[in-house]
Amino acid sequence: MAEEKKLVMPRVKLGTQGLEVSKIGFGCMGLSGVYNSPVAEQEGIAVIKYAYSKGITFFDTADIYGANANEVLVGKALKELPREKIQLATKFGIVGVDASMMMVKGTPEYARLCCEASLTRLGVDYIDLYYQHRIDTSVPIEETIGELKKLVEEGKIKYIGLSEASPDTIRRAHAVHPITAVQMEWSLWTRDIEDEIIPLCRELGIGMVPYSPLGRGFFGGKAVVESLSQDSFLANHPRFRKENLDKNKNIYLRIESLAKKHGCTPAQLALAWVLEQGDDVVPIPGTTKIKNLDDNIGSVGVKLTEEHLKEISDAVPLSEVAGGRSYESMANATWKYANTPPKP
């Protein structure tokens, strides 16, 4: 196994605007449910504090996670940590999600209301990195970013990010105010951003923040060697449905075999592959378990050559991955532009 206790968490510049973060971030969403039942408040706070004690300073949340509950939880954890040493990211723009649609909103007025509400729930004076979570194509991106620029000027946010944005949207947004980071799904079995998004972000000096870098836990053994609760969101995810999972298990077994060769766990190998994609890449795996958190941290000790990276990539042919990658593909993404105000 990679030796976690001997590791020092590296720090990197995320983008070219000055934001410095830990090389691995922590995605807080799972602490408030979605993949599993929400953890008890003190348990969630303890996980965040443990991550910080191991060198993770970059924490990611969003107003939609747990219907605002995740931001409240993160805010309580921050009260027990040195705020000036934390890089806090949150997101706005998804109003709601159900079985058939995702409701998004990106008007300037809504962006400001959401930011003010997040500041209150988090109990902070500023947000280090504020993302538009999903793009509302009924509102010109220039208008949304224009409002976020005002929030930067007012000191309420320090840096601006986009999540799940198209190349055109990224370029147009960046022309209004420098975008510091783009958050996209990126893992061994989700790699569609490599053709256009990654080259564009590097051209513009924008950092990459991969979410679900372990394939929503798949490369950690979820649903393969670890049981999957039928109450979990993943029970209906295309890649975890039985007919597809039976095919995808072969991919996991290949990574498991390669991990043994590298003396690490499958999760560490899969996460190390993401980490090795560049110094401008900062994945944000999440977990509710200290054991898994230690495992993720240990991935920074797994060193891979170009030959190793190719061997790992080749073990996961995208043509063999069964099922779509996300909620959007699962629900065929009926996007609704909602008029619902943010919750206080």
C-alpha atoms as one frame of an Amber mdcrd trajectory, in Angstrom:
protein
   0.000   0.000   0.000   1.098   3.606  -0.553   2.385   4.921   2.786   0.031
   7.720   3.814   1.774   8.548   7.104   5.025   9.533   5.353   3.343  11.803
   2.857   3.257  15.571   2.832   0.282  16.918   0.895   1.635  18.985  -2.036
   0.271  22.463  -2.705  -0.365  23.781  -6.196  -1.613  26.902  -7.949  -5.124
  26.389  -9.270  -5.249  28.472 -12.410  -3.136  31.570 -12.916  -5.107  34.057
 -10.810  -3.297  33.308  -7.547  -5.404  30.656  -5.804  -3.197  28.080  -4.057
  -4.765  24.843  -2.812  -3.867  21.360  -1.617  -3.197  18.963  -4.504  -6.216
  16.919  -3.419  -9.414  18.637  -2.338 -12.355  17.189  -0.452 -15.825  16.970
  -1.956 -18.246  17.441   0.937 -21.485  16.499  -0.874 -21.653  12.896   0.341
 -21.690  13.958   3.979 -25.256  15.174   3.411 -26.562  12.190   1.479 -27.119
  11.547  -2.260 -24.865   8.462  -2.462 -25.829   7.314   1.024 -27.723   8.425
   4.118 -26.489  11.707   5.599 -23.936  11.267   8.376 -24.506  12.712  11.838
 -23.426  16.339  12.114 -20.520  15.716  14.486 -19.350  12.815  12.332 -19.315
  15.026   9.252 -17.444  17.757  11.072 -14.924  15.188  12.306 -14.274  13.976
   8.732 -13.646  17.540   7.506 -11.333  18.276  10.427  -9.447  15.022   9.847
  -8.978  15.909   6.178  -7.529  19.260   7.232  -5.181  17.561   9.711  -3.792
  15.532   6.800  -3.054  18.573   4.670  -6.288  18.988   2.700  -7.285  22.652
   2.720  -9.550  22.823  -0.347 -13.182  22.001   0.510 -16.006  21.885  -2.024
 -19.732  22.227  -1.369 -22.828  23.717  -3.084 -26.146  25.235  -2.098 -28.068
  22.317  -3.630 -26.288  19.616  -1.601 -28.618  18.333   1.083 -31.005  21.207
   0.302 -28.571  23.706   1.895 -27.641  21.342   4.750 -24.152  20.670   3.385
 -23.163  24.324   3.464 -24.415  24.575   7.045 -22.350  21.513   7.996 -19.224
  22.848   6.298 -19.751  26.195   8.000 -19.844  24.541  11.411 -16.640  22.638
  10.643 -14.947  25.867   9.563 -15.657  27.354  12.965 -13.208  24.775  14.348
 -10.519  25.406  11.715  -8.301  28.406  10.824 -10.377  30.137   8.135  -7.365
  31.896   6.599  -5.781  28.536   5.787  -8.880  27.100   4.112  -9.814  27.442
   0.440 -13.600  27.214   0.386 -15.524  26.521  -2.809 -19.272  26.519  -3.209
 -21.675  26.676  -6.128 -25.021  28.099  -7.229 -27.306  27.641 -10.198 -29.124
  24.339  -9.690 -32.539  25.151  -8.256 -33.733  21.569  -7.976 -33.465  18.044
  -9.313 -36.048  15.317  -9.664 -36.424  12.095 -11.609 -37.031  13.822 -14.922
 -35.365  17.210 -14.896 -32.749  19.523 -13.508 -33.901  23.072 -12.836 -31.267
  25.769 -13.309 -31.160  29.529 -13.012 -28.375  31.990 -13.764 -29.801  35.500
 -13.723 -27.586  38.176 -12.156 -30.163  38.779  -9.430 -30.295  35.076  -8.580
 -26.503  34.789  -8.506 -26.286  37.604  -5.972 -29.108  36.212  -3.812 -27.473
  32.789  -3.798 -24.080  34.195  -2.871 -25.534  36.164   0.049 -27.428  33.076
   1.236 -24.328  30.876   1.003 -22.246  33.388   2.966 -24.877  33.268   5.712
 -25.126  29.458   5.825 -21.354  29.045   5.754 -20.887  31.748   8.368 -18.042
  33.408   6.439 -17.269  36.864   5.084 -16.048  35.636   1.723 -16.017  32.563
  -0.520 -12.656  31.678  -2.031 -14.004  30.063  -5.222 -17.586  30.569  -6.361
 -18.832  28.413  -9.230 -21.838  28.599 -11.464 -22.901  24.979 -10.942 -24.775
  24.510 -14.217 -25.177  26.965 -17.071 -28.535  28.606 -17.655 -28.468  29.006
 -21.428 -31.501  31.312 -21.306 -29.268  33.979 -19.728 -26.179  35.293 -21.571
 -23.126  34.087 -19.661 -21.743  37.624 -19.876 -24.575  38.841 -17.629 -24.038
  36.147 -14.994 -20.263  36.598 -14.891 -20.716  40.362 -14.856 -22.576  40.027
 -11.561 -19.995  37.634 -10.145 -17.331  40.183 -11.099 -19.172  42.743  -8.959
 -19.164  40.265  -6.064 -15.392  39.930  -6.478 -15.022  43.709  -6.405 -17.116
  43.800  -3.230 -14.881  41.185  -1.573 -17.664  38.610  -1.200 -15.909  36.130
  -3.460 -12.247  35.924  -4.413 -12.256  33.774  -7.548 -14.837  32.687 -10.124
 -15.389  29.169 -11.434 -17.656  27.304 -13.842 -18.964  23.755 -13.615 -20.056
  21.602 -16.569 -19.613  24.447 -19.064 -19.053  24.224 -22.811 -15.881  25.533
 -24.495 -17.774  28.511 -25.924 -19.232  29.384 -22.521 -15.824  29.150 -20.859
 -14.210  31.416 -23.440 -16.992  34.022 -23.298 -17.049  33.997 -19.493 -13.281
  34.378 -19.296 -13.476  37.461 -21.503 -15.659  39.191 -18.888 -13.593  38.192
 -15.833 -10.771  35.642 -15.522 -12.100  32.200 -14.675  -9.886  30.498 -12.098
 -11.198  26.921 -12.321 -13.543  24.709 -14.292 -15.095  21.755 -12.488 -15.970
  18.759 -14.654 -16.417  15.048 -14.206 -13.085  13.384 -15.057 -11.927   9.887
 -14.237 -10.601   6.800 -15.928 -14.027   6.017 -17.350 -15.189   9.602 -18.047
 -12.746  11.401 -20.303 -14.753  13.402 -22.835 -13.266  16.714 -21.616  -9.794
  15.769 -22.835 -10.353  16.750 -26.477 -11.551  20.359 -26.094 -12.045  21.472
 -22.494  -8.572  20.640 -21.160  -6.643  22.292 -24.044  -8.859  25.391 -23.812
  -8.406  25.726 -20.046  -4.650  25.422 -20.421  -4.659  28.026 -23.173  -6.531
  30.431 -20.875  -4.680  29.566 -17.656  -7.699  27.971 -15.989  -7.253  25.180
 -13.432  -9.149  21.888 -13.629 -11.132  20.467 -10.713 -12.275  16.919 -11.517
 -15.296  15.750  -9.571 -16.086  12.052  -9.194 -12.418  11.202  -9.954 -13.058
   7.668  -8.695 -16.028   7.165 -11.010 -18.553   7.824  -8.223 -16.712   5.312
  -6.060 -16.548   2.589  -8.690 -12.746   2.446  -8.684 -12.855   2.229  -4.911
 -14.882  -0.946  -5.280 -18.375   0.468  -4.838 -20.952  -2.048  -6.049 -18.134
  -4.448  -6.982 -16.471  -5.465  -3.722 -18.536  -3.120  -1.543 -22.323  -3.434
  -1.465 -24.491  -0.643  -2.807 -27.577   0.403  -0.858 -30.758   0.403  -2.897
 -31.551   3.770  -1.291 -28.477   5.258  -2.934 -28.731   7.567  -5.933 -26.238
   5.220  -7.577 -28.715   2.339  -7.586 -30.342   4.017 -10.602 -27.172   5.421
 -12.166 -26.700   3.958 -15.676 -23.232   2.555 -14.995 -24.332   0.863 -11.783
 -27.472  -0.812 -13.128 -27.077  -4.553 -13.089 -26.920  -5.063 -16.853 -24.153
  -2.481 -17.166 -22.394  -3.200 -13.891 -21.875  -6.812 -14.924 -19.869  -5.531
 -17.913 -18.086  -2.746 -16.025 -16.818  -5.132 -13.355 -14.233  -6.350 -15.855
 -12.792  -2.823 -15.956 -12.476  -2.767 -12.183 -10.733  -6.146 -12.173  -8.121
  -4.855 -14.644  -7.403  -1.817 -12.466  -7.275  -4.042  -9.401  -4.635  -6.179
 -11.114  -2.546  -3.140 -12.073  -2.865  -1.728  -8.551  -1.295  -4.878  -7.119
   1.647  -4.375  -9.440   2.077  -0.804  -8.144   1.664  -1.820  -4.521  -1.429
   0.305  -3.955  -5.202   0.014  -3.876  -7.384   0.331  -7.006  -8.722   3.656
  -5.691  -5.205   4.992  -5.197  -4.181   3.968  -8.690  -7.266   5.537 -10.284
  -6.826   8.755  -8.318  -3.074   8.867  -8.986  -3.883   8.649 -12.701  -6.007
  11.804 -12.367  -3.373  13.568 -10.255  -0.708  12.847 -12.859  -2.684  14.610
 -15.600  -0.993  17.888 -14.613  -0.066  20.319 -11.863  -3.157  22.316 -12.818
  -5.442  19.384 -11.939  -6.926  19.200  -8.426  -9.436  16.364  -7.934 -12.017
  16.527  -5.134 -12.903  12.958  -4.098 -15.414  12.697  -1.280 -16.116  10.057
   1.313 -17.829   9.549   4.647 -15.190   7.144   5.946 -11.785   8.002   7.445
 -10.378   4.760   6.016 -11.288   5.827   2.478 -10.005   9.338   3.117  -6.627
   7.945   4.164  -6.664   5.776   1.049  -7.307   8.808  -1.166  -4.556  10.814
   0.495  -2.167   7.921  -0.070  -2.590   8.330  -3.817  -0.138  11.258  -3.823
   2.568   8.720  -3.000   1.859   6.631  -6.102   4.283   7.708  -8.802   3.455
   6.909 -12.409   5.550   7.215 -15.543   4.167   8.028 -18.985   4.325   4.315
 -19.747   2.335   3.535 -16.599  -0.278   6.161 -17.459  -0.779   4.676 -20.910
  -1.048   1.172 -19.492  -3.708   2.327 -17.033  -5.628   4.269 -19.691  -5.524
   1.283 -22.039  -7.018  -0.894 -19.293 -10.178   1.210 -19.443 -11.201   1.429
 -23.124 -13.985   3.977 -23.248 -15.748   1.904 -25.881 -16.201  -0.822 -23.271
 -17.719   1.404 -20.571 -21.394   0.468 -20.278 -23.912   3.212 -19.444 -23.992
   7.015 -19.534 -21.854   9.055 -17.174 -24.238  11.192 -15.173 -27.657  12.354
 -14.057 -27.955  14.358 -17.247 -27.579  11.281 -19.395 -29.796   9.311 -17.035
 -32.697  11.763 -17.158 -32.074  12.945 -20.703 -31.611  16.329 -19.053 -34.861
  18.172 -19.344 -33.459  21.516 -18.213 -35.961  23.910 -16.746 -35.203  27.558
 -16.080 -36.816  28.109 -12.727 -37.979  31.237 -10.958 -37.621  29.873  -7.442
 -35.690  32.147  -5.070 -32.856  30.623  -3.016 -33.639  29.366   0.461 -32.243
  31.511   3.285
